[in-house]
Every structure is written in C-alpha cells, then in structure tokens.
Amino acid sequence: MALGRGVQLLISIVGETAGLQKAFGEAGEEVKGFGGINLATAAKVSVVAGAAVAAGAAIWDMSKAAAADRDEALKLETAIAAAGAATATSTAQVEAAIAAGQQKAFTDSETREALQSLVTVTGDVGAATEQLAMAQDIARFAGVDLATASDAVAKAQTGSAGALQRLIPGLKKGASGYETVQLAAAAAAGQADQFANSTEGMEAKAGDAFGELSEEIGSVFLPILDAIMPAVVPIIQAFGKLIKAILPILTPLIKALGSAIKIVADILVRLIDILASVLGWINKLLDPVRELVSGLGKLNPFSGFQLPSFGSASAGVGATAYGATPTISGANSGGVVINIHGDPSVIEAKVTKALRDYVRRNGAGSVFTPGRI
C-alpha cells in the first residue's frame, strides 16, 4: 500500500486463513491455481515469504554472533577477576586494546584470547595490553595466530623461553624471560602495522568490520533469543525423550518390514528366473519351426521337375505355348525327360499334350516306369 511519495506499507496477515482463502477463491474467473490465488499474487507471496525466511535466518545468525561475543567478553572478565587484575578501569583498558587490535587487523575474539593468557601471567591488565602489542608484532613476523604468539610471550615471562625462541630463531641463549621478550619484540617491531596496511590486512579489517556490524545488529535481537532459548531447550529435550521412547517400538517394526521386503524380493527374483528359463525353453522349441518356415520360403516347386520314364522315345519331341515350353529329350539314353519352363498355370495342359503325342507315336500299349518329380 502506497503512503505518499516513495513510502510503502507492507501488510502481513497471520492467524486463521480459511476465510481469506475463500475470498481469494471468489475473486474472479481470472484467479487460478496456488490455492485460489492467481499466479501473480502467488509469485509476490512467494518472494515475500522467501525474503522473510532469509531475513529470519540472517537475524538468527547475527544473534548467535552477538551471543558468542558476549560470552567471550564474560570469559575474559572472569579470567581478569581470577588473576586479581580487575579494577575500575580494566574494562575500558580491554575495550581500548580491542580497538587498537582491530586497527592492526586482529579481531576482538583474537585480542580477548590473547589477553587472557597475558593477564593470567602478569596479573595486570595494563601490563598485559603492553605485552599484547609485542605479541601482535611477533605473530605477524612468525606467521602464526595471535594466541600462539601471546602464549609464547606469557611462557617467556615465567622463564620458559623455548616457544618464543622457536618463533623467532637467533634470539640470545640463556637470557632472562623479560630480556627474551624484549629481544623478540625488537626483532619483530612494526610487523603488525605493516601487515595491517597490506592488501591482505585491509581485506581482513573489512571482514572484521562486517562481523562487528552483524554483532551490533544481533545484539538488538539478543534479548529475544535469551527469552526464547530457555523455552525452546525443554521442548527439544522433550522431543528427545519422545524419540527415545518411540525407538524401541519402531525398531522391531522396521526390522520386520525389512525382512518382509527381503522375502518379497527373493520371490520376485525366483519368478524372474523361472520366467527366463521358460522363455529360453520356448525359444529352443521354436528353432525347428523357424528352420521349416525358412526352408519353405526358399522352396521352388518347379525346380528340377522330371516326368516319368517311358522307355525309348524319339528325340526332339516337344510342345511350345504361351507361358510354358515343355520339351521331351533323352531317347538315346532309354528314357524320356520333359523339361518345363514357364507359367505353372498352363504346365498341366502342356504336359498332358506331350504325353498324348508320345502315346500316338509309340502306341497305346507302351509301358513306362514312373520317374521322380
């Protein structure tokens, strides 16, 4: 809804939607699909819903980041109190150290973790922040994280300089802890500022700035998270108990279902094997039939056709007509062979005529022995 120039009001409808759904369904013939909302409206609703989900997820993440930041601060405060270093100005000193560290591309989380080790050893927040600056240079020089460098500085303060000497080789052997720290700081002087002004350092500072912004936004919603979580945790725990109670009942049923599925699968496999065997057997039975059909297709009923033998005959007897040319030959060999070429529809008549011609020439009493066709 527009409210003047450039001002819009977004209306969210919550609660029972049955009446609203019915109203959408009666909006007109052009209203189609998506539960009674036309496609254009459905698309808008989808966009708004997606944006709401994304915004909710982002708020959740930012709230968690703010909660983590608060927990880190509380952890450092506890360590300062345990070391007897808590004063009226200790909180301000920590905040100043964090701000200075961010200028050197160290996050507030890194600074708090480093201060925890240094405060525990020195028992003084002011001294710890001074040594923190040395640890920052050493970390950049040695290419290690700030916590590692701070632990090495803290151990050197107690007389164990091995870790610091490994980070910066060439330090004087046998020097006191304080002297070792000073030598290491001198060797690495300016490394933190140099890194902070590099491209990598600028990118790190930009990323940290965005992280701080997220924590600031999340801190606004943190009270809501604090109020919700105590109520959500018991619900989650109750669901856990419910699942534990249901699993003993569901597990046997799931196992039984799995067994039943296996039985059905075995039966299907056997049926498929039997069917495959039957089809193979039928295929073998059909092989002779296929061979017979193939032979019949190639059969020429008039190929090598031969009339019976009639004994002696004169050569050259024959008859020729349209579509068939029967000829009689073989008088010298003691038999008669009639070779027929042409249309089968007139073969019978021409063969008959040839036989009659033969009988007339050789007499009606001629005896012949049937030959093969």
C-alpha positions as CSV (number, residue, x, y, z in Angstrom):
1,M,0.0,0.0,0.0
2,A,1.5,3.4,-1.0
3,L,1.6,6.1,1.6
4,G,2.6,9.2,-0.1
5,R,5.7,9.5,-2.4
6,G,8.2,6.7,-2.0
7,V,6.6,5.2,1.1
8,Q,5.0,1.8,1.2
9,L,3.3,-0.2,3.9
10,L,3.8,-4.0,3.9
11,I,0.8,-5.8,5.5
12,S,1.4,-9.3,6.9
13,I,-1.7,-11.5,7.6
14,V,-1.3,-14.0,10.3
15,G,-3.7,-16.4,12.1
16,E,-6.6,-18.3,10.6
17,T,-6.6,-18.1,6.8
18,A,-9.6,-20.2,5.9
19,G,-11.8,-17.1,5.3
20,L,-9.0,-15.3,3.4
21,Q,-8.5,-18.4,1.2
22,K,-12.2,-18.5,0.4
23,A,-12.2,-14.8,-0.5
24,F,-9.3,-15.4,-2.9
25,G,-11.2,-18.3,-4.5
26,E,-14.1,-16.0,-5.2
27,A,-12.0,-13.1,-6.6
28,G,-13.0,-13.9,-10.3
29,E,-12.5,-16.2,-13.2
30,E,-9.0,-15.0,-13.8
31,V,-8.0,-16.2,-10.4
32,K,-6.2,-19.6,-10.9
33,G,-4.0,-22.1,-9.1
34,F,-1.9,-21.8,-6.0
35,G,-4.7,-22.4,-3.5
36,G,-7.1,-19.9,-5.1
37,I,-4.5,-17.1,-5.5
38,N,-3.7,-16.0,-9.1
39,L,-0.2,-16.6,-10.3
40,A,1.0,-13.0,-10.0
41,T,-0.2,-12.8,-6.4
42,A,1.3,-16.2,-5.7
43,A,4.7,-15.1,-7.0
44,K,4.6,-12.0,-4.8
45,V,3.6,-14.0,-1.8
46,S,6.5,-16.5,-2.6
47,V,9.0,-13.6,-2.8
48,V,7.8,-12.1,0.4
49,A,7.9,-15.5,2.2
50,G,11.4,-16.2,0.9
51,A,12.6,-12.9,2.0
52,A,11.1,-13.4,5.4
53,V,12.8,-16.8,5.8
54,A,16.1,-15.4,4.6
55,A,15.8,-12.4,7.0
56,G,14.9,-14.7,9.9
57,A,17.9,-16.9,9.2
58,A,20.2,-13.8,9.0
59,I,18.8,-12.4,12.3
60,W,19.3,-15.8,13.9
61,D,23.0,-15.9,12.7
62,M,23.6,-12.3,13.8
63,S,22.0,-13.0,17.2
64,K,24.3,-16.1,17.7
65,A,27.3,-14.0,16.8
66,A,26.3,-11.4,19.3
67,A,25.8,-14.1,21.9
68,A,29.3,-15.5,21.2
69,D,30.8,-12.1,21.5
70,R,29.1,-11.6,24.9
71,D,30.3,-15.0,26.1
72,E,33.9,-14.2,25.1
73,A,33.8,-10.9,27.0
74,L,32.4,-12.6,30.0
75,K,35.1,-15.3,29.8
76,L,37.9,-12.6,29.8
77,E,36.3,-10.8,32.7
78,T,36.3,-14.0,34.7
79,A,40.0,-14.5,33.9
80,I,40.8,-11.0,34.9
81,A,38.9,-11.4,38.2
82,A,40.6,-14.7,38.9
83,A,44.1,-13.1,38.3
84,G,43.2,-10.3,40.7
85,A,43.6,-7.7,37.9
86,A,40.0,-6.4,38.0
87,T,39.9,-2.6,38.5
88,A,37.6,0.3,37.8
89,T,39.5,0.9,34.5
90,S,40.1,-2.7,33.4
91,T,37.0,-2.9,31.3
92,A,38.0,0.3,29.5
93,Q,41.5,-0.9,29.0
94,V,40.3,-4.1,27.4
95,E,38.0,-2.2,25.1
96,A,40.9,0.1,24.1
97,A,43.1,-2.9,23.4
98,I,40.4,-4.5,21.2
99,A,40.0,-1.3,19.2
100,A,43.8,-1.0,18.7
101,G,43.9,-4.6,17.7
102,Q,41.2,-4.1,15.1
103,Q,43.3,-1.3,13.5
104,K,46.1,-3.9,13.1
105,A,43.7,-6.4,11.5
106,F,43.1,-8.5,14.6
107,T,39.5,-9.4,15.6
108,D,38.1,-8.8,19.0
109,S,37.9,-12.6,19.6
110,E,41.7,-12.9,18.9
111,T,42.5,-10.0,21.2
112,R,40.4,-11.3,24.1
113,E,42.0,-14.8,23.8
114,A,45.5,-13.3,23.8
115,L,44.8,-11.0,26.7
116,Q,43.5,-14.0,28.8
117,S,47.0,-15.6,28.7
118,L,48.8,-12.4,29.3
119,V,46.6,-11.3,32.2
120,T,46.9,-14.7,33.8
121,V,50.7,-14.4,33.9
122,T,51.1,-10.6,34.6
123,G,48.1,-10.2,36.9
124,D,47.7,-6.7,35.5
125,V,45.6,-5.6,32.6
126,G,47.8,-2.6,31.8
127,A,50.9,-4.8,31.6
128,A,49.0,-7.4,29.6
129,T,47.9,-4.8,27.0
130,E,51.5,-3.6,26.6
131,Q,52.8,-7.1,26.0
132,L,49.9,-7.7,23.6
133,A,51.4,-5.1,21.2
134,M,54.6,-7.1,21.2
135,A,52.8,-10.4,20.7
136,Q,51.0,-8.8,17.7
137,D,54.3,-7.9,16.0
138,I,55.7,-11.4,16.8
139,A,52.6,-13.1,15.4
140,R,52.9,-11.3,12.0
141,F,56.6,-11.8,11.9
142,A,56.4,-15.6,12.6
143,G,53.2,-16.1,10.6
144,V,51.2,-17.6,13.5
145,D,48.0,-16.7,15.1
146,L,47.9,-14.1,17.9
147,A,47.0,-16.7,20.6
148,T,50.2,-18.7,19.8
149,A,52.4,-15.7,20.0
150,S,50.8,-14.5,23.2
151,D,51.2,-17.9,24.8
152,A,54.9,-17.8,23.9
153,V,55.3,-14.4,25.4
154,A,53.5,-15.4,28.5
155,K,55.7,-18.5,28.9
156,A,58.8,-16.5,28.4
157,Q,57.7,-14.3,31.3
158,T,57.7,-17.4,33.6
159,G,61.2,-18.4,32.4
160,S,60.3,-20.8,29.7
161,A,61.5,-19.0,26.5
162,G,61.7,-22.1,24.2
163,A,58.4,-21.4,22.5
164,L,59.4,-17.8,21.8
165,Q,62.8,-18.7,20.6
166,R,61.3,-21.2,18.1
167,L,59.1,-18.5,16.7
168,I,62.0,-16.1,16.3
169,P,65.2,-18.0,15.7
170,G,68.5,-16.4,16.6
171,L,67.5,-14.9,20.0
172,K,70.2,-14.8,22.7
173,K,70.5,-18.1,24.6
174,G,70.4,-18.0,28.3
175,A,68.8,-14.6,28.5
176,S,66.1,-13.9,31.1
177,G,62.4,-14.2,30.2
178,Y,62.0,-10.4,30.3
179,E,65.1,-9.9,28.1
180,T,64.0,-12.6,25.6
181,V,60.6,-10.9,25.2
182,Q,62.4,-7.5,24.6
183,L,64.7,-9.1,22.0
184,A,61.8,-10.8,20.3
185,A,59.8,-7.6,20.2
186,A,62.8,-5.7,18.8
187,A,63.3,-8.3,16.0
188,A,59.6,-8.2,15.0
189,A,58.9,-4.4,15.6
190,G,56.5,-2.9,13.1
191,Q,55.3,-6.2,11.6
192,A,51.7,-5.8,12.7
193,D,51.3,-2.3,11.3
194,Q,53.0,-3.4,8.0
195,F,50.5,-6.3,7.7
196,A,47.6,-4.0,8.5
197,N,48.4,-1.7,5.6
198,S,48.8,-4.5,3.1
199,T,46.1,-5.7,0.8
200,E,45.6,-8.8,2.9
201,G,45.4,-6.7,6.0
202,M,42.8,-4.3,4.5
203,E,40.7,-7.2,3.5
204,A,40.9,-8.7,7.0
205,K,39.9,-5.4,8.5
206,A,37.0,-5.0,6.2
207,G,35.7,-8.5,7.0
208,D,36.1,-7.8,10.7
209,A,34.1,-4.6,10.3
210,F,31.2,-6.5,8.7
211,G,31.4,-9.0,11.5
212,E,31.2,-6.2,14.1
213,L,28.2,-4.8,12.3
214,S,26.4,-8.2,12.4
215,E,27.1,-8.5,16.1
216,E,25.7,-5.0,16.7
217,I,22.5,-5.9,14.8
218,G,22.3,-9.2,16.5
219,S,22.7,-7.6,19.9
220,V,19.3,-5.9,19.3
221,F,17.6,-9.3,19.0
222,L,19.7,-10.9,21.6
223,P,17.2,-10.3,24.4
224,I,14.6,-12.1,22.2
225,L,17.0,-15.0,21.8
226,D,17.6,-15.1,25.5
227,A,13.9,-15.2,26.1
228,I,13.2,-17.9,23.5
229,M,16.1,-20.3,24.2
230,P,15.0,-21.2,27.8
231,A,11.6,-22.2,26.4
232,V,13.0,-24.0,23.3
233,V,15.5,-26.1,25.2
234,P,12.9,-28.0,27.3
235,I,10.9,-28.6,24.1
236,I,13.9,-30.1,22.3
237,Q,14.7,-32.2,25.4
238,A,11.1,-33.4,25.5
239,F,11.3,-34.4,21.8
240,G,14.5,-36.3,22.6
241,K,12.7,-38.2,25.3
242,L,9.8,-38.9,23.0
243,I,12.2,-40.3,20.3
244,K,13.9,-42.5,22.9
245,A,10.5,-43.9,23.9
246,I,9.4,-44.5,20.4
247,L,12.5,-46.1,19.0
248,P,12.2,-49.3,21.0
249,I,8.8,-49.7,19.4
250,L,9.7,-48.7,15.9
251,T,13.0,-50.7,15.7
252,P,11.3,-54.2,15.6
253,L,8.7,-52.9,13.2
254,I,11.4,-51.5,10.9
255,K,13.3,-54.8,11.1
256,A,10.2,-56.8,10.3
257,L,9.4,-54.6,7.4
258,G,12.9,-55.1,6.1
259,S,12.6,-58.8,6.4
260,A,9.3,-58.8,4.6
261,I,10.8,-56.7,1.8
262,K,13.6,-59.2,1.5
263,I,11.2,-62.1,1.3
264,V,9.2,-60.4,-1.5
265,A,12.5,-59.5,-3.3
266,D,13.6,-63.2,-3.1
267,I,10.2,-64.3,-4.5
268,L,10.4,-61.8,-7.4
269,V,13.9,-62.9,-8.2
270,R,12.9,-66.6,-8.4
271,L,9.8,-65.8,-10.5
272,I,12.0,-63.8,-12.9
273,D,14.5,-66.7,-13.1
274,I,11.6,-69.2,-13.8
275,L,10.2,-66.9,-16.5
276,A,13.6,-66.5,-18.1
277,S,14.0,-70.3,-18.2
278,V,10.5,-70.8,-19.7
279,L,11.2,-68.2,-22.4
280,G,14.5,-69.9,-23.2
281,W,12.8,-73.3,-23.5
282,I,10.1,-71.9,-25.8
283,N,12.8,-70.3,-27.9
284,K,14.6,-73.6,-28.4
285,L,11.3,-75.3,-29.3
286,L,10.6,-72.6,-32.0
287,D,14.0,-73.2,-33.6
288,P,12.9,-76.1,-35.8
289,V,9.7,-74.3,-36.8
290,R,11.7,-71.2,-37.8
291,E,14.0,-73.5,-39.9
292,L,11.0,-75.2,-41.6
293,V,9.4,-71.8,-42.4
294,S,12.7,-70.6,-43.8
295,G,13.1,-73.7,-46.0
296,L,9.5,-73.3,-47.3
297,G,10.2,-69.7,-48.2
298,K,13.1,-70.8,-50.4
299,L,11.3,-73.8,-51.9
300,N,10.8,-73.7,-55.8
301,P,8.1,-76.3,-56.6
302,F,9.2,-76.5,-60.3
303,S,12.9,-76.7,-59.8
304,G,14.3,-79.9,-61.2
305,F,10.8,-81.1,-62.3
306,Q,11.1,-84.5,-64.1
307,L,8.5,-86.6,-65.8
308,P,8.3,-90.4,-65.5
309,S,10.5,-92.5,-67.8
310,F,8.6,-94.1,-70.8
311,G,11.3,-96.3,-72.3
312,S,12.6,-95.5,-75.8
313,A,11.4,-92.3,-77.5
314,S,12.4,-90.2,-80.4
315,A,14.4,-87.2,-79.6
316,G,13.2,-83.7,-80.1
317,V,9.6,-84.3,-79.2
318,G,8.1,-81.1,-77.6
319,A,5.5,-78.5,-77.5
320,T,5.7,-74.8,-77.0
321,A,2.8,-72.5,-75.9
322,Y,2.4,-69.1,-74.3
323,G,3.7,-69.2,-70.8
324,A,5.2,-72.7,-70.9
325,T,7.8,-74.6,-73.0
326,P,7.8,-78.3,-72.3
327,T,10.3,-80.4,-74.3
328,I,11.0,-84.1,-74.4
329,S,14.5,-85.4,-74.7
330,G,16.6,-88.4,-73.9
331,A,15.6,-91.0,-76.5
332,N,19.2,-92.3,-76.9
333,S,19.5,-93.0,-73.2
334,G,16.4,-95.2,-73.0
335,G,14.2,-92.7,-71.2
336,V,12.1,-89.5,-71.7
337,V,12.8,-86.3,-69.8
338,I,10.4,-83.4,-70.1
339,N,11.9,-80.1,-69.2
340,I,9.3,-77.4,-68.3
341,H,9.9,-73.7,-68.2
342,G,7.2,-71.1,-67.8
343,D,3.9,-70.3,-66.2
344,P,2.7,-73.1,-63.9
345,S,-1.0,-72.4,-64.8
346,V,-0.5,-74.0,-68.2
347,I,2.0,-76.6,-67.3
348,E,-0.6,-79.4,-66.7
349,A,-2.1,-78.9,-70.2
350,K,1.2,-78.9,-71.9
351,V,2.5,-82.0,-70.1
352,T,-0.7,-83.8,-71.0
353,K,-0.4,-82.8,-74.6
354,A,3.3,-84.0,-74.7
355,L,2.2,-87.4,-73.2
356,R,-0.5,-87.8,-75.8
357,D,1.9,-87.0,-78.5
358,Y,4.2,-89.6,-77.2
359,V,1.5,-92.2,-77.0
360,R,0.4,-91.6,-80.5
361,R,3.9,-92.0,-81.8
362,N,4.7,-95.1,-79.8
363,G,1.4,-96.9,-79.5
364,A,-1.2,-97.1,-76.8
365,G,0.4,-100.2,-75.3
366,S,3.6,-98.6,-74.2
367,V,4.7,-99.3,-70.7
368,F,6.5,-96.8,-68.6
369,T,8.0,-96.7,-65.1
370,P,7.2,-93.6,-63.0
371,G,10.2,-91.4,-62.5
372,R,10.7,-88.7,-59.9
373,I,9.4,-85.1,-59.7
